[in-house]
Amino acid sequence: MKPQIFAPSRREVLAGLTVSTAGLFGGGASPVTTTRLALRARPATLALRPEQPPAAIWELTAVSQLGDVHLKRFDRCEVTFRNALPVPLAPVWYGLNDADAADPLRGLAPAAPDATEISIISIPNAGTLATDFRLFEDHLKQPARPLPIIADETTPIAVDRDEVLLIEEWRVRPDGTALPPGRDPKDTTPLYTLNGRTSFELSAAASERLRLRFINGSQRSVLAIKLESHEVHVMALDGQPAEPFPARNGALVLAPGARADAFVDTVKSAAIMLHDGREARRIGSLAISGYRERRAPLFPPQPLPSNDLPEKLDLKGALRSDVTLGATEVGWTRTANFSTASAPAFRAKAGRTVVLAVTNPAPATTVFHLHGHHFRLLDRLDDGWKPYWLDTLAIEPGQTQRIAFAATSPGRWLIESVVTDWAAPRLVRWYGVE
């Protein structure tokens, strides 16, 4: 009888490395899990046209949880993911900057159909996050919905209501079925929903202060969303607090995957309008009923608590690199073909400032997303930066934008590039922080 040889899987090797590292740096004990979250990928339907049957879609849901998903800054969360769909999948987190974030392309394999996987993620920042399957677009047989995730601040925020407004984009065929992204949208019509509805109503009383978390959950389109007849104070972008500033004409312009937290003091009923670059359309409304009595008037909003990102960046001593979006000759590849054996876009030492000149050579706007870190958008002369952090940026045709970030999260991280065209493939590269 031959001896049995144990050959651990890649997942088991990675899990062993994680345990070993925790033992080396944590006194032999793993950090304590503070919360748990059960997620499930499953088939679903969504009513997109009233005269036709609901369209088949795929969705990511939080099991046994009503309403929005709330975690808290500094949580260490055990995530149980059940894949009830016919292709390998894993949730991909956006806005989560931490070395032990679950990332199916950097190491941890996606869950097989009918499989359940458990991972541990840390929540270093408060803010508006999202998780979805967009890195698996090449395998999706139906369009898939993202799942908003709220990471609450450790101290209460002075608002009366906290609401998520998820904008989604669909390409609908004449028979009412919906087309996944990355396919030719010929003979389809663009359609948009707000919180899963083609006409959404948000109810409130007059004189309420609302925290509205806008998420552009569309896959390809840069969208402008406007709440008419109200002043909109931008409080955070892409999950990171900003110096409060008024949105120009009350409109927020968001790239696919971008998020914006805004404070709105309600005045009267108003339309919620969306513009996709071609036409404006009404996708919802704010319905005012009654009046909220207040002991004191509403004062201008104060900044949200800091997530402790660096106040200053050392631009003079920065590592500088050029990143040309979408060029296959320099390493961009479809997500299905990605491997960390490929050459990185750049490598940086932990703690060093990185300055990237990101160029879009395409004839259409291209969306750039940086995993693992948030960045500052630099002024044209490198003599300062905008007073907010981003992880997603839309770059116009032929343009170069300069960004800077502090490389504080060691590991291998993804960069995404996708042209704002429904048929365009999503491309990825990676960079290293050592």
Number of C-alpha atoms within 10 A of each C-alpha: 3 4 5 6 6 6 8 10 9 12 12 12 12 14 14 13 12 14 15 15 14 15 13 12 10 12 9 12 12 15 9 9 13 13 12 15 18 15 21 19 25 16 15 15 12 15 16 21 14 9 8 12 14 16 20 19 20 22 20 25 19 18 13 8 12 7 7 14 14 13 21 20 18 16 20 19 19 17 17 18 24 24 24 20 20 15 16 17 26 28 25 20 22 24 28 28 20 19 16 16 16 23 20 16 23 15 14 16 16 20 21 17 15 13 14 14 15 13 15 15 19 21 21 17 25 25 28 27 23 22 20 22 22 22 21 21 21 17 16 22 16 19 22 24 24 26 22 26 20 20 22 19 18 11 8 8 14 12 14 13 13 14 13 19 21 21 24 22 22 23 22 21 16 10 10 20 22 24 23 24 27 18 15 14 18 11 9 17 14 13 15 21 21 23 17 16 17 18 14 17 15 14 12 22 19 18 20 20 21 18 22 20 25 24 27 27 28 23 26 25 25 22 21 18 22 23 21 18 15 17 20 25 22 25 26 25 23 26 28 27 26 22 14 20 15 15 16 13 13 18 21 21 18 24 25 25 28 28 32 24 28 22 23 21 21 23 18 17 20 18 17 22 17 23 18 16 10 6 7 12 14 16 21 21 18 20 16 18 12 10 13 14 11 9 6 6 8 11 6 10 17 11 14 18 15 13 15 10 16 10 5 11 18 14 18 10 11 17 17 16 15 14 19 20 26 26 15 13 7 14 18 25 21 19 20 15 11 17 15 16 7 12 14 17 18 17 17 19 15 15 14 18 21 23 26 22 15 19 21 25 18 17 10 14 21 27 24 24 23 20 21 25 20 25 23 20 23 19 13 11 8 14 8 14 19 13 13 18 22 25 25 24 23 22 22 17 15 13 13 18 18 21 21 24 25 24 22 21 18 17 16 20 22 19 18 22 25 23 25 19 18 21 15 14 20 25 24 26 26 25 20 19 18 14
